[in-house]
Amino acid sequence: MSLVRVILRTPVRWEARYGGPMQLRLTDPSYTDRLANFLRSLGQTAFVAGPGQLEIDAPATSSAHAELAIYLRVWTVLYPDAEVQVETPEDDELPAA
């Protein structure tokens, strides 16, 4: 059994103090794994939710949102063709990268 199958079969439990995952949507699904690995390399907890979809487990604080926005600005410089939209559990949107 591959690691991918184990992750997809295991239900993801979000810690209540975090308020749930922030969702990222990519316009080009081919960048999904690359973005997940980029964010993980920066200490973020990123789950691939589907093609072009990531879920980030982060505190529901303005500083956590600002930190993610900074990482996504760097991502935009590295991959200008891979647009990312951010959705929070409260449907508040951060500036798109």
ZAKOLDO-619529 format. One record per residue: x, y, z of N, C-alpha, C, O in turn; residue number from 1; residue in three letters. Coordinates in pm, 1 decimal. Example, Ala and Ser with C-alpha at 12.3 -4.5 7.8 and 13.67 -1.06 7.14 Angstrom:
% ZAKOLDO-619529
n_X=1319.0, n_Y=-569.0, n_Z=780.0, ca_X=1230.0, ca_Y=-450.0, ca_Z=780.0, c_X=1320.0, c_Y=-330.0, c_Z=780.0, o_X=1423.6, o_Y=-331.9, o_Z=846.5, num=1, residu=ALA .
n_X=1285.0, n_Y=-225.0, n_Z=708.0, ca_X=1367.0, ca_Y=-106.0, ca_Z=714.0, c_X=1290.0, c_Y=3.0, c_Z=787.0, o_X=1340.9, o_Y=113.8, o_Z=803.9, num=2, residu=SER .
END
This chain:
% ZAKOLDO-619529
n_X=85.1, n_Y=-117.0, n_Z=0.0, ca_X=0.0, ca_Y=0.0, ca_Z=0.0, c_X=89.8, c_Y=123.5, c_Z=0.0, o_X=183.2, o_Y=133.2, o_Z=79.6, num=1, residu=MET .
n_X=61.8, n_Y=214.9, n_Z=-87.1, ca_X=144.2, ca_Y=335.2, ca_Z=-96.7, c_X=106.8, c_Y=435.2, c_Z=12.6, o_X=-1.4, o_Y=427.9, o_Z=70.8, num=2, residu=SER .
n_X=197.3, n_Y=527.6, n_Z=38.9, ca_X=174.5, ca_Y=630.9, ca_Z=138.7, c_X=55.8, c_Y=718.3, c_Z=100.1, o_X=-20.0, o_Y=761.7, o_Z=186.9, num=3, residu=LEU .
n_X=39.3, n_Y=744.3, n_Z=-28.0, ca_X=-71.6, ca_Y=827.1, ca_Z=-74.4, c_X=-204.6, c_Y=762.6, c_Z=-36.4, o_X=-295.9, o_Y=831.2, o_Z=9.4, num=4, residu=VAL .
n_X=-215.8, n_Y=632.4, n_Z=-55.0, ca_X=-340.9, ca_Y=564.1, ca_Z=-21.9, c_X=-367.7, c_Y=567.2, c_Z=127.7, o_X=-482.3, o_Y=582.2, o_Z=170.0, num=5, residu=ARG .
n_X=-263.7, n_Y=553.1, n_Z=207.5, ca_X=-281.5, ca_Y=558.5, ca_Z=352.5, c_X=-332.3, c_Y=695.2, c_Z=394.3, o_X=-422.9, o_Y=705.2, o_Z=477.1, num=6, residu=VAL .
n_X=-275.6, n_Y=799.7, n_Z=338.4, ca_X=-317.8, ca_Y=935.3, ca_Z=372.2, c_X=-462.3, c_Y=958.6, c_Z=328.6, o_X=-539.6, o_Y=1017.9, o_Z=403.8, num=7, residu=ILE .
n_X=-499.8, n_Y=914.5, n_Z=211.3, ca_X=-634.2, ca_Y=939.6, ca_Z=161.8, c_X=-739.1, c_Y=855.4, c_Z=234.3, o_X=-854.3, o_Y=897.3, o_Z=245.1, num=8, residu=LEU .
n_X=-702.0, n_Y=739.1, n_Z=283.6, ca_X=-797.3, ca_Y=654.5, ca_Z=354.2, c_X=-810.4, c_Y=693.6, c_Z=501.0, o_X=-910.2, o_Y=660.7, o_Z=565.0, num=9, residu=ARG .
n_X=-712.1, n_Y=762.5, n_Z=553.9, ca_X=-716.2, ca_Y=804.0, ca_Z=693.4, c_X=-787.6, c_Y=937.4, c_Z=702.4, o_X=-745.4, o_Y=1033.3, o_Z=637.8, num=10, residu=THR .
n_X=-896.0, n_Y=946.9, n_Z=781.6, ca_X=-965.5, ca_Y=1076.1, ca_Z=791.2, c_X=-876.0, c_Y=1180.8, c_Z=856.2, o_X=-807.3, o_Y=1153.3, o_Z=954.6, num=11, residu=PRO .
n_X=-877.8, n_Y=1298.8, n_Z=800.8, ca_X=-798.3, ca_Y=1408.4, ca_Z=854.0, c_X=-874.9, c_Y=1470.5, c_Z=969.3, o_X=-991.3, o_Y=1507.7, o_Z=954.5, num=12, residu=VAL .
n_X=-809.8, n_Y=1481.7, n_Z=1083.9, ca_X=-872.8, ca_Y=1544.0, ca_Z=1200.7, c_X=-805.2, c_Y=1677.1, c_Z=1224.3, o_X=-684.4, o_Y=1683.7, o_Z=1247.1, num=13, residu=ARG .
n_X=-883.4, n_Y=1782.5, n_Z=1218.8, ca_X=-831.5, ca_Y=1916.5, ca_Z=1240.1, c_X=-845.2, c_Y=1951.6, c_Z=1387.4, o_X=-947.9, o_Y=1924.0, o_Z=1449.5, num=14, residu=TRP .
n_X=-742.8, n_Y=2011.5, n_Z=1442.1, ca_X=-748.6, ca_Y=2052.0, ca_Z=1581.6, c_X=-845.2, c_Y=2168.5, c_Z=1596.9, o_X=-843.1, o_Y=2262.2, o_Z=1517.0, num=15, residu=GLU .
n_X=-929.9, n_Y=2162.9, n_Z=1699.2, ca_X=-1034.2, ca_Y=2263.9, ca_Z=1718.0, c_X=-976.1, c_Y=2403.0, c_Z=1736.6, o_X=-1037.6, o_Y=2501.4, o_Z=1695.4, num=16, residu=ALA .
n_X=-859.0, n_Y=2413.0, n_Z=1797.7, ca_X=-803.4, ca_Y=2545.4, ca_Z=1821.6, c_X=-763.5, c_Y=2615.4, c_Z=1691.6, o_X=-743.8, o_Y=2736.8, o_Z=1689.6, num=17, residu=ARG .
n_X=-751.8, n_Y=2539.0, n_Z=1583.9, ca_X=-713.0, ca_Y=2597.3, ca_Z=1456.7, c_X=-832.4, c_Y=2644.9, c_Z=1374.6, o_X=-814.5, o_Y=2717.5, o_Z=1276.9, num=18, residu=TYR .
n_X=-952.1, n_Y=2605.8, n_Z=1412.0, ca_X=-1069.8, ca_Y=2654.3, ca_Z=1341.2, c_X=-1091.2, c_Y=2590.1, c_Z=1206.5, o_X=-1173.4, o_Y=2638.6, o_Z=1128.8, num=19, residu=GLY .
n_X=-1021.6, n_Y=2484.1, n_Z=1175.6, ca_X=-1038.8, ca_Y=2415.8, ca_Z=1048.0, c_X=-935.7, c_Y=2458.8, c_Z=946.1, o_X=-859.5, o_Y=2552.8, o_Z=968.7, num=20, residu=GLY .
n_X=-934.1, n_Y=2390.2, n_Z=835.5, ca_X=-831.4, ca_Y=2416.5, ca_Z=734.4, c_X=-862.0, c_Y=2539.0, c_Z=648.2, o_X=-977.5, o_Y=2575.5, o_Z=626.1, num=21, residu=PRO .
n_X=-754.7, n_Y=2600.3, n_Z=601.0, ca_X=-767.3, ca_Y=2700.4, ca_Z=495.6, c_X=-752.0, c_Y=2623.4, c_Z=364.8, o_X=-667.9, o_Y=2534.2, o_Z=354.4, num=22, residu=MET .
n_X=-831.1, n_Y=2657.0, n_Z=267.7, ca_X=-825.8, ca_Y=2586.6, ca_Z=141.1, c_X=-758.7, c_Y=2671.9, c_Z=35.5, o_X=-784.9, o_Y=2791.5, o_Z=23.3, num=23, residu=GLN .
n_X=-671.1, n_Y=2607.3, n_Z=-41.0, ca_X=-602.3, ca_Y=2672.4, ca_Z=-151.8, c_X=-649.5, c_Y=2606.2, c_Z=-279.7, o_X=-662.9, o_Y=2484.0, o_Z=-285.8, num=24, residu=LEU .
n_X=-674.4, n_Y=2685.5, n_Z=-380.4, ca_X=-714.7, ca_Y=2635.8, ca_Z=-512.0, c_X=-615.0, c_Y=2688.0, c_Z=-614.9, o_X=-585.0, o_Y=2807.2, o_Z=-619.8, num=25, residu=ARG .
n_X=-564.9, n_Y=2597.0, n_Z=-696.1, ca_X=-471.3, ca_Y=2633.2, ca_Z=-801.4, c_X=-542.6, c_Y=2632.9, c_Z=-935.8, o_X=-626.5, o_Y=2546.7, o_Z=-962.1, num=26, residu=LEU .
n_X=-509.2, n_Y=2729.3, n_Z=-1020.5, ca_X=-569.9, ca_Y=2732.7, ca_Z=-1153.5, c_X=-513.4, c_Y=2622.1, c_Z=-1241.9, o_X=-579.8, o_Y=2577.5, o_Z=-1335.5, num=27, residu=THR .
n_X=-390.9, n_Y=2577.3, n_Z=-1212.9, ca_X=-328.3, ca_Y=2469.2, ca_Z=-1288.6, c_X=-300.5, c_Y=2352.6, c_Z=-1193.7, o_X=-206.3, o_Y=2359.1, o_Z=-1114.8, num=28, residu=ASP .
n_X=-381.0, n_Y=2245.9, n_Z=-1199.9, ca_X=-365.4, ca_Y=2133.9, ca_Z=-1107.1, c_X=-229.8, c_Y=2064.5, c_Z=-1112.8, o_X=-194.2, o_Y=1993.0, o_Z=-1019.1, num=29, residu=PRO .
n_X=-153.8, n_Y=2083.3, n_Z=-1219.3, ca_X=-23.2, ca_Y=2017.2, ca_Z=-1229.0, c_X=75.0, c_Y=2068.9, c_Z=-1123.3, o_X=177.7, o_Y=2005.6, o_Z=-1098.8, num=30, residu=SER .
n_X=45.0, n_Y=2182.9, n_Z=-1060.7, ca_X=132.3, ca_Y=2239.0, ca_Z=-957.9, c_X=93.0, c_Y=2196.7, c_Z=-815.6, o_X=157.1, o_Y=2239.6, o_Z=-719.6, num=31, residu=TYR .
n_X=-9.3, n_Y=2114.7, n_Z=-800.3, ca_X=-62.1, ca_Y=2081.4, ca_Z=-668.0, c_X=43.6, c_Y=2021.4, c_Z=-575.9, o_X=65.4, o_Y=2071.9, o_Z=-465.8, num=32, residu=THR .
n_X=108.9, n_Y=1915.3, n_Z=-619.2, ca_X=209.4, ca_Y=1850.1, ca_Z=-535.0, c_X=329.0, c_Y=1941.9, c_Z=-509.4, o_X=386.3, o_Y=1941.7, o_Z=-400.5, num=33, residu=ASP .
n_X=365.2, n_Y=2018.5, n_Z=-609.0, ca_X=478.9, ca_Y=2110.4, ca_Z=-593.7, c_X=449.7, c_Y=2215.5, c_Z=-486.7, o_X=535.9, o_Y=2245.9, o_Z=-404.3, num=34, residu=ARG .
n_X=327.8, n_Y=2271.0, n_Z=-487.8, ca_X=291.4, ca_Y=2369.5, ca_Z=-386.1, c_X=284.3, c_Y=2304.9, c_Z=-247.6, o_X=329.7, o_Y=2363.9, o_Z=-149.6, num=35, residu=LEU .
n_X=228.1, n_Y=2185.1, n_Z=-239.0, ca_X=220.8, ca_Y=2115.5, ca_Z=-110.0, c_X=361.1, c_Y=2094.5, c_Z=-53.6, o_X=384.5, o_Y=2119.2, o_Z=64.7, num=36, residu=ALA .
n_X=453.6, n_Y=2049.6, n_Z=-136.1, ca_X=590.8, ca_Y=2027.1, ca_Z=-89.8, c_X=659.6, c_Y=2157.9, c_Z=-52.5, o_X=735.6, o_Y=2162.5, o_Z=44.2, num=37, residu=ASN .
n_X=633.7, n_Y=2263.5, n_Z=-127.7, ca_X=690.2, ca_Y=2394.8, ca_Z=-97.2, c_X=644.2, c_Y=2440.9, c_Z=41.0, o_X=725.7, o_Y=2484.3, o_Z=122.4, num=38, residu=PHE .
n_X=514.0, n_Y=2431.4, n_Z=67.5, ca_X=460.7, ca_Y=2475.5, ca_Z=196.3, c_X=508.8, c_Y=2386.5, c_Z=310.9, o_X=537.9, o_Y=2436.1, o_Z=419.7, num=39, residu=LEU .
n_X=517.3, n_Y=2256.2, n_Z=287.4, ca_X=569.6, ca_Y=2165.3, ca_Z=390.3, c_X=714.2, c_Y=2198.1, c_Z=423.5, o_X=755.1, o_Y=2188.8, o_Z=539.3, num=40, residu=ARG .
n_X=792.0, n_Y=2236.5, n_Z=322.9, ca_X=932.9, ca_Y=2270.9, ca_Z=346.9, c_X=946.3, c_Y=2395.5, c_Z=434.0, o_X=1052.0, o_Y=2420.5, o_Z=491.9, num=41, residu=SER .
n_X=837.9, n_Y=2474.0, n_Z=442.9, ca_X=836.6, ca_Y=2594.5, ca_Z=525.5, c_X=768.4, c_Y=2570.8, c_Z=660.2, o_X=742.1, o_Y=2665.4, o_Z=734.5, num=42, residu=LEU .
n_X=739.9, n_Y=2444.6, n_Z=691.3, ca_X=682.4, ca_Y=2411.5, ca_Z=820.0, c_X=530.9, c_Y=2413.7, c_Z=826.6, o_X=473.5, o_Y=2402.6, o_Z=934.9, num=43, residu=GLY .
n_X=465.3, n_Y=2427.9, n_Z=712.3, ca_X=319.1, ca_Y=2428.1, ca_Z=708.2, c_X=267.8, c_Y=2284.3, c_Z=697.3, o_X=336.2, o_Y=2198.0, o_Z=642.2, num=44, residu=GLN .
n_X=149.1, n_Y=2258.8, n_Z=749.0, ca_X=84.6, ca_Y=2129.0, ca_Z=735.7, c_X=-10.4, c_Y=2138.3, c_Z=617.5, o_X=-117.4, o_Y=2198.7, o_Z=626.4, num=45, residu=THR .
n_X=30.2, n_Y=2077.6, n_Z=506.8, ca_X=-45.9, ca_Y=2086.8, ca_Z=382.6, c_X=-91.3, c_Y=1947.6, c_Z=339.2, o_X=-11.8, o_Y=1853.7, o_Z=335.0, num=46, residu=ALA .
n_X=-220.3, n_Y=1935.4, n_Z=307.0, ca_X=-278.3, ca_Y=1811.1, ca_Z=258.1, c_X=-331.9, c_Y=1834.0, c_Z=117.9, o_X=-397.6, o_Y=1934.7, o_Z=91.7, num=47, residu=PHE .
n_X=-304.2, n_Y=1741.2, n_Z=28.3, ca_X=-361.9, ca_Y=1747.8, ca_Z=-105.9, c_X=-504.1, c_Y=1695.3, c_Z=-95.1, o_X=-525.6, o_Y=1578.8, o_Z=-61.8, num=48, residu=VAL .
n_X=-601.3, n_Y=1781.4, n_Z=-123.2, ca_X=-742.5, ca_Y=1745.6, ca_Z=-113.1, c_X=-800.1, c_Y=1698.7, c_Z=-246.2, o_X=-908.7, o_Y=1640.8, o_Z=-250.5, num=49, residu=ALA .
n_X=-728.5, n_Y=1723.5, n_Z=-353.0, ca_X=-773.7, ca_Y=1685.3, ca_Z=-485.9, c_X=-690.1, c_Y=1758.7, c_Z=-588.9, o_X=-603.0, o_Y=1837.6, o_Z=-552.4, num=50, residu=GLY .
n_X=-714.7, n_Y=1734.6, n_Z=-716.2, ca_X=-639.4, ca_Y=1806.8, ca_Z=-818.7, c_X=-662.1, c_Y=1957.4, c_Z=-806.4, o_X=-775.3, o_Y=2005.0, o_Z=-815.4, num=51, residu=PRO .
n_X=-555.1, n_Y=2030.2, n_Z=-786.1, ca_X=-565.2, ca_Y=2175.7, ca_Z=-774.6, c_X=-620.3, c_Y=2223.6, c_Z=-642.7, o_X=-659.7, o_Y=2339.7, o_Z=-631.1, num=52, residu=GLY .
n_X=-624.4, n_Y=2135.4, n_Z=-540.6, ca_X=-681.5, ca_Y=2173.2, ca_Z=-411.5, c_X=-591.0, c_Y=2128.3, c_Z=-297.6, o_X=-550.4, o_Y=2012.3, o_Z=-290.9, num=53, residu=GLN .
n_X=-559.9, n_Y=2221.7, n_Z=-208.1, ca_X=-481.9, ca_Y=2191.7, ca_Z=-88.5, c_X=-557.7, c_Y=2240.4, c_Z=33.0, o_X=-635.2, o_Y=2335.8, o_Z=25.4, num=54, residu=LEU .
n_X=-535.0, n_Y=2174.6, n_Z=144.3, ca_X=-586.8, ca_Y=2222.3, ca_Z=272.0, c_X=-467.5, c_Y=2245.3, c_Z=363.1, o_X=-379.7, o_Y=2159.9, o_Z=375.3, num=55, residu=GLU .
n_X=-465.4, n_Y=2361.1, n_Z=426.5, ca_X=-356.7, ca_Y=2400.8, ca_Z=515.2, c_X=-411.5, c_Y=2407.0, c_Z=657.0, o_X=-509.9, o_Y=2476.0, o_Z=683.8, num=56, residu=ILE .
n_X=-347.2, n_Y=2334.3, n_Z=747.3, ca_X=-386.6, ca_Y=2336.3, ca_Z=888.3, c_X=-303.8, c_Y=2445.5, c_Z=955.7, o_X=-184.7, o_Y=2427.7, o_Z=981.0, num=57, residu=ASP .
n_X=-366.9, n_Y=2556.5, n_Z=983.9, ca_X=-297.7, ca_Y=2671.2, ca_Z=1043.3, c_X=-391.0, c_Y=2738.7, c_Z=1143.2, o_X=-513.0, o_Y=2732.2, o_Z=1128.2, num=58, residu=ALA .
n_X=-335.1, n_Y=2802.8, n_Z=1244.2, ca_X=-419.6, ca_Y=2875.2, ca_Z=1340.0, c_X=-503.5, c_Y=2981.1, c_Z=1269.0, o_X=-460.6, o_Y=3040.3, o_Z=1169.9, num=59, residu=PRO .
n_X=-621.9, n_Y=3003.5, n_Z=1320.7, ca_X=-711.8, ca_Y=3104.3, ca_Z=1262.2, c_X=-677.9, c_Y=3241.4, c_Z=1320.1, o_X=-760.8, o_Y=3305.2, o_Z=1384.9, num=60, residu=ALA .
n_X=-555.8, n_Y=3284.8, n_Z=1295.7, ca_X=-511.0, ca_Y=3414.7, ca_Z=1344.9, c_X=-465.1, c_Y=3499.4, c_Z=1227.6, o_X=-430.6, o_Y=3447.6, o_Z=1121.4, num=61, residu=THR .
n_X=-465.3, n_Y=3629.5, n_Z=1248.1, ca_X=-421.1, ca_Y=3717.8, ca_Z=1140.3, c_X=-273.6, c_Y=3697.5, c_Z=1109.5, o_X=-232.1, o_Y=3712.2, o_Z=994.5, num=62, residu=SER .
n_X=-192.9, n_Y=3663.7, n_Z=1211.2, ca_X=-49.9, ca_Y=3642.5, ca_Z=1186.0, c_X=-27.1, c_Y=3515.7, c_Z=1102.8, o_X=61.8, o_Y=3512.9, o_Z=1017.6, num=63, residu=SER .
n_X=-106.4, n_Y=3411.7, n_Z=1126.8, ca_X=-93.4, ca_Y=3289.7, ca_Z=1046.3, c_X=-135.0, c_Y=3316.7, c_Z=901.8, o_X=-72.8, o_Y=3265.9, o_Z=808.5, num=64, residu=ALA .
n_X=-239.8, n_Y=3396.3, n_Z=883.5, ca_X=-284.0, ca_Y=3431.8, ca_Z=747.8, c_X=-178.2, c_Y=3516.6, c_Z=678.6, o_X=-152.1, o_Y=3498.6, o_Z=559.7, num=65, residu=HIS .
n_X=-117.2, n_Y=3609.1, n_Z=752.5, ca_X=-12.8, ca_Y=3694.5, ca_Z=694.1, c_X=109.0, c_Y=3611.0, c_Z=654.9, o_X=169.6, o_Y=3632.8, o_Z=550.0, num=66, residu=ALA .
n_X=143.9, n_Y=3514.8, n_Z=741.2, ca_X=257.8, ca_Y=3427.0, ca_Z=711.3, c_X=232.4, c_Y=3347.8, c_Z=583.5, o_X=319.9, o_Y=3338.4, o_Z=497.5, num=67, residu=GLU .
n_X=112.5, n_Y=3290.8, n_Z=571.1, ca_X=78.2, ca_Y=3215.6, ca_Z=450.4, c_X=80.1, c_Y=3307.0, c_Z=327.9, o_X=126.2, o_Y=3266.4, o_Z=221.2, num=68, residu=LEU .
n_X=30.8, n_Y=3428.8, n_Z=342.2, ca_X=30.9, ca_Y=3524.3, ca_Z=229.6, c_X=173.8, c_Y=3553.0, c_Z=182.8, o_X=198.7, o_Y=3564.8, o_Z=62.9, num=69, residu=ALA .
n_X=267.5, n_Y=3564.1, n_Z=277.6, ca_X=408.0, ca_Y=3587.4, ca_Z=241.1, c_X=461.3, c_Y=3468.2, c_Z=163.0, o_X=525.6, o_Y=3485.2, o_Z=59.4, num=70, residu=ILE .
n_X=434.6, n_Y=3346.5, n_Z=212.6, ca_X=482.0, ca_Y=3226.6, ca_Z=142.8, c_X=423.4, c_Y=3219.3, c_Z=2.8, o_X=492.3, o_Y=3179.0, o_Z=-91.0, num=71, residu=TYR .
n_X=296.8, n_Y=3257.8, n_Z=-12.6, ca_X=234.2, ca_Y=3251.9, ca_Z=-144.1, c_X=287.8, c_Y=3359.8, c_Z=-238.4, o_X=288.6, o_Y=3341.0, o_Z=-360.0, num=72, residu=LEU .
n_X=332.2, n_Y=3471.8, n_Z=-183.1, ca_X=397.4, ca_Y=3573.2, ca_Z=-268.6, c_X=528.7, c_Y=3519.7, c_Z=-323.2, o_X=561.3, o_Y=3541.2, o_Z=-439.9, num=73, residu=ARG .
n_X=604.3, n_Y=3449.7, n_Z=-238.5, ca_X=729.1, ca_Y=3387.5, ca_Z=-284.6, c_X=697.2, c_Y=3283.3, c_Z=-390.7, o_X=765.7, o_Y=3275.6, o_Z=-492.7, num=74, residu=VAL .
n_X=593.6, n_Y=3202.9, n_Z=-367.4, ca_X=550.5, ca_Y=3102.7, ca_Z=-465.0, c_X=521.3, c_Y=3167.8, c_Z=-599.4, o_X=558.8, o_Y=3114.2, o_Z=-703.7, num=75, residu=TRP .
n_X=454.4, n_Y=3283.5, n_Z=-597.8, ca_X=418.9, ca_Y=3354.0, ca_Z=-720.6, c_X=543.3, c_Y=3398.1, c_Z=-797.9, o_X=544.5, o_Y=3396.9, o_Z=-921.0, num=76, residu=THR .
n_X=645.9, n_Y=3436.3, n_Z=-725.9, ca_X=771.7, ca_Y=3474.4, ca_Z=-791.5, c_X=836.3, c_Y=3351.0, c_Z=-854.9, o_X=887.1, o_Y=3357.4, o_Z=-966.8, num=77, residu=VAL .
n_X=834.0, n_Y=3238.6, n_Z=-782.6, ca_X=894.9, ca_Y=3115.8, ca_Z=-834.0, c_X=815.4, c_Y=3054.7, c_Z=-949.0, o_X=873.3, o_Y=3002.6, o_Z=-1044.3, num=78, residu=LEU .
n_X=683.1, n_Y=3061.0, n_Z=-940.0, ca_X=593.9, ca_Y=2998.3, ca_Z=-1037.8, c_X=484.3, c_Y=3097.0, c_Z=-1078.5, o_X=370.4, o_Y=3084.3, o_Z=-1033.7, num=79, residu=TYR .
n_X=517.2, n_Y=3194.4, n_Z=-1162.4, ca_X=419.0, ca_Y=3298.0, ca_Z=-1197.6, c_X=295.5, c_Y=3245.2, c_Z=-1272.0, o_X=192.0, o_Y=3311.9, o_Z=-1273.1, num=80, residu=PRO .
n_X=304.3, n_Y=3128.8, n_Z=-1333.0, ca_X=190.0, ca_Y=3073.2, ca_Z=-1406.8, c_X=95.1, c_Y=2994.2, c_Z=-1317.2, o_X=-12.6, o_Y=2954.6, o_Z=-1361.6, num=81, residu=ASP .
n_X=133.6, n_Y=2970.7, n_Z=-1191.6, ca_X=52.9, ca_Y=2888.3, ca_Z=-1100.6, c_X=-21.6, c_Y=2978.3, c_Z=-1002.4, o_X=25.1, o_Y=3002.2, o_Z=-891.1, num=82, residu=ALA .
n_X=-137.2, n_Y=3027.7, n_Z=-1044.4, ca_X=-215.8, ca_Y=3116.7, ca_Z=-959.0, c_X=-282.4, c_Y=3037.7, c_Z=-846.7, o_X=-329.2, o_Y=2925.6, o_Z=-866.6, num=83, residu=GLU .
n_X=-285.5, n_Y=3099.2, n_Z=-727.5, ca_X=-343.8, ca_Y=3035.3, ca_Z=-609.6, c_X=-450.1, c_Y=3126.7, c_Z=-550.3, o_X=-428.8, o_Y=3247.1, o_Z=-536.1, num=84, residu=VAL .
n_X=-564.0, n_Y=3069.1, n_Z=-515.9, ca_X=-669.2, ca_Y=3141.0, ca_Z=-444.6, c_X=-680.6, c_Y=3079.4, c_Z=-306.1, o_X=-673.4, o_Y=2957.4, o_Z=-291.2, num=85, residu=GLN .
n_X=-698.5, n_Y=3164.2, n_Z=-203.9, ca_X=-707.3, ca_Y=3118.5, ca_Z=-65.7, c_X=-848.4, c_Y=3138.6, c_Z=-14.2, o_X=-907.5, o_Y=3245.4, o_Z=-30.6, num=86, residu=VAL .
n_X=-902.2, n_Y=3033.3, n_Z=48.9, ca_X=-1033.3, ca_Y=3040.8, ca_Z=113.0, c_X=-1016.6, c_Y=2995.6, c_Z=256.9, o_X=-953.0, o_Y=2893.4, o_Z=282.5, num=87, residu=GLU .
n_X=-1072.3, n_Y=3069.7, n_Z=350.6, ca_X=-1067.7, ca_Y=3032.0, ca_Z=491.6, c_X=-1200.5, c_Y=2970.6, c_Z=530.3, o_X=-1298.1, o_Y=2986.3, o_Z=457.0, num=88, residu=THR .
n_X=-1207.9, n_Y=2900.4, n_Z=644.2, ca_X=-1334.7, ca_Y=2839.3, ca_Z=683.7, c_X=-1449.1, c_Y=2939.3, c_Z=698.1, o_X=-1565.4, o_Y=2903.0, o_Z=680.0, num=89, residu=PRO .
n_X=-1417.8, n_Y=3064.0, n_Z=730.2, ca_X=-1522.4, ca_Y=3165.6, ca_Z=745.1, c_X=-1556.6, c_Y=3231.8, c_Z=613.1, o_X=-1631.9, o_Y=3329.2, o_Z=610.0, num=90, residu=GLU .
n_X=-1501.1, n_Y=3179.0, n_Z=502.1, ca_X=-1520.1, ca_Y=3234.7, ca_Z=367.6, c_X=-1458.3, c_Y=3372.0, c_Z=352.6, o_X=-1493.1, o_Y=3444.4, o_Z=259.4, num=91, residu=ASP .
n_X=-1365.9, n_Y=3411.2, n_Z=442.9, ca_X=-1288.5, ca_Y=3532.9, ca_Z=423.4, c_X=-1175.4, c_Y=3497.0, c_Z=329.9, o_X=-1108.6, o_Y=3395.5, o_Z=349.1, num=92, residu=ASP .
n_X=-1153.4, n_Y=3578.7, n_Z=229.7, ca_X=-1047.0, ca_Y=3547.0, ca_Z=136.2, c_X=-926.2, c_Y=3633.5, c_Z=161.4, o_X=-937.3, o_Y=3753.7, o_Z=185.5, num=93, residu=GLU .
n_X=-810.3, n_Y=3570.5, n_Z=155.5, ca_X=-684.2, ca_Y=3643.1, ca_Z=160.6, c_X=-653.9, c_Y=3689.4, c_Z=19.7, o_X=-710.8, o_Y=3636.8, o_Z=-75.9, num=94, residu=LEU .
n_X=-565.9, n_Y=3786.2, n_Z=4.9, ca_X=-528.8, ca_Y=3827.1, ca_Z=-130.1, c_X=-473.5, c_Y=3708.4, c_Z=-207.0, o_X=-389.2, o_Y=3635.5, o_Z=-154.7, num=95, residu=PRO .
n_X=-517.9, n_Y=3687.7, n_Z=-327.3, ca_X=-470.3, ca_Y=3577.7, ca_Z=-408.5, c_X=-325.9, c_Y=3600.3, c_Z=-445.5, o_X=-281.4, o_Y=3713.5, o_Z=-464.5, num=96, residu=ALA .
n_X=-253.4, n_Y=3490.7, n_Z=-455.3, ca_X=-112.3, ca_Y=3500.4, ca_Z=-492.7, c_X=-99.7, c_Y=3491.2, c_Z=-642.1, o_X=11.2, o_Y=3497.2, o_Z=-695.2, num=97, residu=ALA .
END
